[in-house]
């Protein structure tokens, strides 16, 4: 499996690359009043409004350092109504993707109900890298809107559908 390696502070993390749509440079994000502190903001990605999560703030309770290697990792997911969508996670030192065997991913033996996206580790010799199950992030963070504007949702669906292969 191909995994993307990155850091949050001094700790290395990994995600599978099969859900990654694109790795984008940092852009100015539109803040959203009263949003959770881990919500970095929104940005316009090819005509779609994309929410961005500060992954370091979510996991370590400190904001990502803004460096040249800080990136927004754009991820595909499917909303509960089965429509495709995109969200972004902000991470530091996003510089390397590596091939690892599937059996390198092992359970930590601990399940955290409030953080279902954590739990597995990528093990390589004596090195353990925290694995993030990105498919669990949208549900855990409630990324689906609770109040919908039908016209805006319809336009966003058309834009998202046009990006699909």
C-alpha positions in Angstrom: 0.0 0.0 0.0 1.1 3.5 -0.7 1.1 5.7 2.4 1.7 9.5 2.8 4.0 10.4 5.7 3.7 13.8 7.5 4.2 15.3 10.9 2.1 17.0 13.5 4.7 18.7 15.7 7.5 16.2 16.2 5.3 13.1 15.7 5.1 11.3 12.4 1.7 10.2 11.1 0.6 8.3 8.0 -2.5 7.9 5.8 -3.3 5.6 2.9 -2.9 7.5 -0.4 -5.9 5.9 -2.1 -8.3 8.5 -0.6 -6.1 11.4 -1.4 -7.4 13.6 -4.2 -4.6 16.2 -4.2 -2.0 17.7 -1.9 -2.4 21.5 -2.1 -0.2 24.3 -0.7 -1.5 26.4 2.1 -4.0 29.0 1.1 -5.9 31.7 3.0 -8.8 30.1 4.7 -12.1 31.7 5.5 -12.9 31.4 9.2 -16.3 30.2 10.3 -17.7 31.8 13.4 -18.5 29.5 16.3 -16.8 26.5 14.6 -14.8 24.0 16.7 -11.2 25.1 17.4 -9.8 22.3 15.1 -11.7 23.7 12.2 -9.1 25.7 10.2 -11.6 27.2 7.8 -13.0 27.0 4.3 -11.5 27.5 0.8 -12.7 27.4 -2.7 -11.3 24.4 -4.5 -12.2 24.5 -8.2 -15.6 26.0 -7.5 -16.4 23.9 -4.4 -16.3 25.1 -0.8 -14.0 22.7 1.1 -13.8 22.5 4.9 -10.3 22.1 6.3 -9.4 20.5 9.6 -6.2 21.4 11.5 -5.1 17.9 12.2 -2.6 18.9 14.8 -5.2 21.0 16.7 -7.6 18.1 16.6 -5.1 15.5 17.9 -2.5 17.4 19.9 -4.5 20.6 20.8 -1.9 22.9 19.2 -2.2 24.6 15.8 -0.1 23.4 12.8 3.0 25.4 12.3 2.8 27.3 9.0 5.9 26.3 7.0 6.7 25.9 3.3 6.1 22.1 3.8 2.7 22.6 5.6 0.0 21.4 3.2 -3.7 20.8 2.8 -4.3 17.1 2.0 -7.6 16.9 0.0 -9.5 13.7 0.7 -12.5 12.2 -1.0 -15.4 10.9 1.0 -19.1 10.0 0.6 -21.7 11.8 2.6 -24.5 9.9 4.4 -26.8 10.7 1.5 -24.3 8.9 -0.8 -23.1 12.1 -2.6 -19.4 12.5 -3.1 -17.6 15.3 -1.3 -14.1 16.6 -0.4 -12.6 17.8 2.8 -9.0 18.9 3.7 -6.7 18.1 6.5 -3.8 20.5 7.3 -0.5 18.8 8.2 3.1 19.7 8.6 6.1 18.4 6.7 4.1 16.7 4.1 7.0 15.5 1.9 7.0 11.8 1.4 5.0 8.8 0.1 6.3 5.3 0.6 5.2 1.8 -0.2 4.6 -0.5 2.8 3.2 -4.0 2.9 -0.4 -4.4 4.2 0.9 -6.5 7.1 2.9 -3.5 8.3 -0.4 -2.0 9.6 -1.3 -3.4 13.0 -3.8 -2.6 15.7 -2.5 -0.8 18.7 -4.9 -2.8 20.9 -6.7 0.4 22.0 -10.0 1.8 20.7 -10.9 5.3 21.5 -14.6 6.1 21.0 -14.0 9.8 20.7 -11.2 9.3 18.2 -12.2 6.3 16.0 -9.7 7.5 13.3 -6.7 6.5 15.6 -5.8 3.1 16.7 -3.6 1.4 14.1 0.1 1.7 13.8 2.4 1.4 10.8 5.3 -0.7 12.0 8.7 -0.8 10.2 11.4 -2.6 12.2 11.6 -0.7 15.5 9.7 2.3 14.2 6.0 2.8 14.9 4.1 5.5 13.0 0.6 6.4 14.0 -1.9 5.6 11.2 -4.9 7.8 10.7 -8.0 6.1 9.2 -9.2 9.1 7.1 -12.5 7.3 6.2 -13.5 7.7 9.9 -12.8 11.5 10.1 -16.0 12.9 8.4 -18.4 10.9 10.6 -16.4 11.6 13.8 -16.2 15.4 13.0 -19.8 15.7 11.7 -18.6 17.2 8.3 -22.1 16.8 6.8 -24.2 19.9 6.9 -27.2 20.0 9.3 -28.9 23.0 7.6 -29.0 22.8 3.8 -29.7 25.4 1.2 -31.2 23.3 -1.6 -29.9 25.5 -4.5 -26.4 25.6 -3.1 -26.4 21.9 -2.4 -27.6 21.1 -5.9 -24.9 23.3 -7.4 -22.2 21.8 -5.2 -23.3 18.3 -6.2 -23.1 19.1 -9.9 -19.6 20.5 -9.4 -18.5 17.4 -7.4 -20.1 15.0 -9.9 -18.2 16.7 -12.7 -14.9 15.9 -11.0 -15.6 12.2 -10.8 -13.9 10.0 -13.4 
